[in-house]
Every structure is written in C-alpha cells, then in structure tokens.
Amino acid sequence: MVFRKALKWWHILTTVLVIAFAGLVIYLFSILNQKTIYQGISVDGVEVGGLTRQAALVLLRENQQAAIPGDGILLMTPLQQYRLPFHDIHYEAEYGKALDLAWSRGREGNVLQRLREINNLRRQGLPIVAGMCYDKDKIIRILDSIRQDIERKPKNASVSVKSGNIKVTPHQTGYIMDMKLSLERVEESLLKRTLQDVQLCVIDLTPDITEQMLDKITTRLAQFQTTFSTTNEGRVHNIKTACGKIDQQLLLPGEVFSMDRALGDRTEKNGYRNAKVIVNNELVDGLGGGICQVTSTFYNAVLLSGLEVVERRNHTIPLTYIDVGRDATISQGYIDFKFKNNLSYAVLVDARIYGNQVNVSIWGRKPQTEYKYRIRTKITEKTRSEGVETWLDPSLKPGEVVVVREAVPGCKVEVYRETVDSSGKVIQTEKISVDKYLPQKRKIKMPPISAIDFEEAGDITKQQGVTR
C-alpha cells in the first residue's frame, strides 16, 4: 500500500516536472525566437524594446525632430554668415542601421550567451545613438560657393596730400578659406550632433601697407622749389609729366626710391616731348628735356628731409635754375637718382607745379626732437671760361649780335648737410658730395658777313660752330 502511494506521487511529480520543463522550453523558445526587439533597448532615447523593426522605425521617424532640433546650422565667416539647411544636404539619422544593431542584440552566440545578454538588456538597458548621414558632395559645393563669395585679395591702405591736407584711405583685409578644415568642422558638428554654429576656417590676409602704417603721416618734413621758364612748351610739359610720375609716391621704412624707374621710358607714348637736354656738355633737343629740373628739386627736398641719398650725379656744367652742388642729373638706364627712407616710418612725396615753380615736399611723422636740416656749399676751385662760341644766323642783320649765353666759369664745390637744433646750433655736419663743373664759353649769334669781319680780326675760326 505504501509502495503504491509512493509510486503514485512519483508519477505525479514526474508529470509536473515534465510539464514544467516543457513549459520552460516553450518559454525559452518563445524568448529566443521573439519577433520583436528585446526589452531594454532604446534608440536616441526612444524605447524600441518589444517593437518590430518596422514599428520602431515609424516611431523613431515620428520623434526625429527631437533628435535633430532645428532646420539647419549657421556657417560663420568674418564678413557674414550663411545658413546650411538640413534638407539641402539630406541630413538625417541612420535609423535603419541603428535598428539593425538593436535587433541583433540577444540574437548572437549559444543559448546561454543569448539568454544572459537578454537578461542583461532587461536589467541594465542599452541606449543606442543613431549615426547621422548627409550628402557630403552637396556640403562641399555649398562651402565652395561661400569661398568664392568671401575670398578677396588684400588691398593696401593709401595716403595722399592735397593743399596741405592729408587723407588716409584704410586698408582692406583679404580672406582665403581653408576648404579642408572648414569641411571637417561642419562634419564634426553634424556627426556629433552638436549642431552648433560652425566658424569656417577663413584666414586673414594682411596687406603690405596698413592704415596704422600711414596714420602718423601728418607733417611736412621739408620742401624745395625751383623756377622754370614757361616759354618752352615742350620743357614745361615734361616738367609737369615728371612731377605727375613722382607725386604721391609712398616709401616704407628701408625702401629705396629710383627716379629712373619712377619716370619710366622717356618716350612720346609715356607722355614725354622734345626739349633741350645736356649731351656732351651742350644743350640739344631730346625727349624728356626738363626732367632734370624736377630731379634736382626732388634731390634738395630729400636732403632737407634728412633722408639717405644712395645715388646721385651732378651735371657737367652749371645750371641756371639751381646753385652748383645742388643739382641732380638723370639719364635713362645710365644715370639715376636714388634715395633710401632711413626713417622708422613711411614718408610721402608731394610734387606740384605752382605757376612757374616746381615744388616738391616730403611728408612724414612729426619728429620727437625739434631740429631741421640745411645745405651749405663751399666753392673750393674756380676755372675761368676762355674764348667765345659763335654761331652764324642768316636771319640777323649785318652788325647785329645776339648774346645767347654769357661766359660761366667752372668750379669745384663741396656740399654739406647740417643738422640744426631749435636754438640754431649746428649739432652735426655731413659731407654730401664734391662736384666739378666745366666752364662755359660766351655764346653769341651773328650774321655771316659780320662773322667774316670778326674772323679776319682773328677772334673766331673759319668753321661755323667751332670755337677757340
């Protein structure tokens, strides 16, 4: 009897165990073959556990605005800002890939590994952040359009003087955009979902001459003027042309100015006309006659400004418009007048014609110490002019004599630049040059008949234009 009871309970227990095991197997089978994403998984903060992939995708797209706030970001440049709309670059979350990952969790490995992961997912959860996708080519095209819009070359500041008034035109900064770095910054904002405004990589290009380099030009350092005759139209024209070539020229510290380069080719195309020039110690017609007077005037303004003369040569004969030792000649490609801005700031040249005067000024910063420069010349030798140069002029009446030029003695002259303080005391003397000038004979014109009588008197030779 007891045995039968025990056997009966054993059958009952076995049946229960079999049923329980079968239930467990069925339960585990249902879990392992679940048609939905396992519990505990979220994508971009949205719970997708217990949902099919299709249902989860619909839910995520409904909540996409929370994942991607706003409709675009700003792209910032020094000049202006540009909006990058998300719809233009097809910016969106890659929910398909995120859900593929969510679906795969708890479905890899053996049964125990899967059950363990499914249990961990329920207990600890798994947040998944969806990756972002966009059309990179469109972003590049947008950035290139911005680049073309903002890039520009730097523009130098400029300065001019008119009627003693200084005007400074500010410089313009140039810009160049680094496409590679700008793209990286945009992608970082999109991929990391910071979605903050992006400062594009725009590099400033500072011009060679800035406003700060010129705004201290306020003072006339020196000026010099010479007088010319207005009777020779060609010479007057050339003087005005030469002044125009050097007017408003700016020299930065350390720069060397070349008069020959500034004047350019002495051709009609470049604005020059025929006038008297000195060739072989004689005045003859040539293109550009008169520019030496501008050069000489300029040379004296430079000396009185305290600037450094680099190259200069005097004429071979004395001139009427300036004292010996203070002239400067020039010949294209052969003789030049150069000076260096040896000051610590920029200087400006102002060359003007006032009536029959050439006026050249040098402008710069007001000196901290009140002093000025003056030029002193010392003639150390004189050479006497001998003989008379006679030219025959059939238009003259018998006995008529026209003096073209009186005799001019030659000389040797030393030139000094003195620095004088406010009390008039010479604090420094600098020897500038030692120049030599050839004497000029007295030059006359007379009719041929008078010349014969003159020749018979033994005062001229038989050949026209040859003197003794």
Residue, then its C-alpha position, 0 to 999 in steps of 0.5 A: m500500500v505504501f509502495r503504491k502511494a509512493l509510486k503514485w506521487w512519483h508519477i505525479l511529480t514526474t508529470v509536473l516536472v515534465i510539464a514544467f520543463a516543457g513549459l520552460v522550453i516553450y518559454l525559452f523558445s518563445i524568448l529566443n525566437q521573439k519577433t520583436i526587439y528585446q526589452g531594454i533597448s532604446v534608440d536616441g532615447v526612444e524605447v524600441g524594446g518589444l517593437t518590430r523593426q518596422a514599428a520602431l522605425v515609424l516611431l523613431r521617424e515620428n520623434q526625429q525632430a527631437a533628435i535633430p532640433g532645428d532646420g539647419i546650422l549657421l556657417m560663420t565667416p568674418l564678413q557674414q554668415y550663411r545658413l546650411p539647411f538640413h534638407d539641402i544636404h539630406y541630413e538625417a539619422e541612420y535609423g535603419k542601421a541603428l535598428d539593425l544593431a538593436w535587433s541583433r542584440g540577444r540574437e548572437g552566440n549559444v543559448l546561454q550567451r543569448l539568454r544572459e545578454i537578454n537578461n542583461l538588456r532587461r536589467q541594465g538597458l542599452p541606449i543606442v545613438a543613431g549615426m547621422c548621414y548627409d550628402k557630403d558632395k552637396i556640403i562641399r559645393i555649398l562651402d565652395s560657393i561661400r569661398q568664392d563669395i568671401e575670398r578677396k585679395p588684400k588691398n593696401a591702405s593709401v595716403s595722399v596730400k592735397s593743399g596741405n591736407i592729408k587723407v588716409t584711405p584704410h586698408q582692406t583685409g583679404y580672406i582665403m578659406d581653408m576648404k579642408l578644415s572648414l569641411e571637417r568642422v561642419e562634419e564634426s558638428l553634424l556627426k556629433r550632433t552638436l549642431q552648433d554654429v560652425q566658424l569656417c576656417v577663413i584666414d586673414l590676409t594682411p596687406d603690405i601697407t596698413e592704415q596704422m602704417l600711414d596714420k602718423i603721416t601728418t607733417r611736412l618734413a621739408q620742401f624745395q622749389t625751383t623756377f622754370s621758364t614757361t616759354n618752352e612748351g615742350r620743357v614745361h610739359n615734361i616738367k609737369t609729366a615728371c612731377g605727375k610720375i613722382d607725386q604721391q609716391l609712398l616709401l616704407p621704412g628701408e625702401v629705396f626710391s629710383m627716379d629712373r624707374a619712377l619716370g619710366d621710358r622717356t618716350e612720346k607714348n609715356g607722355y614725354r616731348n622734345a626739349k633741350v637736354i645736356v649731351n656732351n656738355e651742350l644743350v640739344d633737343g631730346l625727349g624728356g628735356g626738363i626732367c632734370q629740373v624736377t630731379s634736382t628739386f626732388y634731390n634738395a627736398v630729400l636732403l632737407s628731409g634728412l633722408e639717405v641719398v644712395e645715388r646721385r650725379n651732378h651735371t657737367i656744367p652749371l645750371t641756371y635754375i639751381d646753385v652748383g652742388r645742388d643739382a641732380t642729373i638723370s639719364q635713362g638706364y645710365i644715370d639715376f637718382k636714388f634715395k633710401n627712407n632711413l626713417s622708422y616710418a613711411v614718408l610721402v612725396d608731394a610734387r606740384i607745379y605752382g605757376n612757374q615753380v616746381n615744388v616738391s615736399i616730403w611728408g612724414r611723422k612729426p619728429q620727437t626732437e625739434y631740429k631741421y636740416r640745411i645745405r651749405t656749399k663751399i666753392t673750393e676751385k674756380t676755372r675761368s671760361e676762355g674764348v667765345e662760341t659763335w654761331l652764324d644766323p642768316s636771319l640777323k642783320p649785318g652788325e647785329v649780335v645776339v648774346v645767347r649765353e654769357a661766359v660761366p666759369g667752372c668750379k669745384v664745390e663741396v656740399y654739406r648737410e647740417t643738422v640744426d637744433s631749435s636754438g640754431k646750433v649746428i649739432q652735426t655736419e655731413k659731407i654730401s658730395v664734391d662736384k666739378y663743373l666745366p666752364q662755359k664759353r660766351k655764346i653769341k649769334m651773328p650774321p655771316i658777313s659780320a662773322i667774316d669781319f670778326e674772323e679776319a680780326g682773328d677772334i673766331t675760326k673759319q668753321q661755323g660752330v667751332t670755337r677757340 
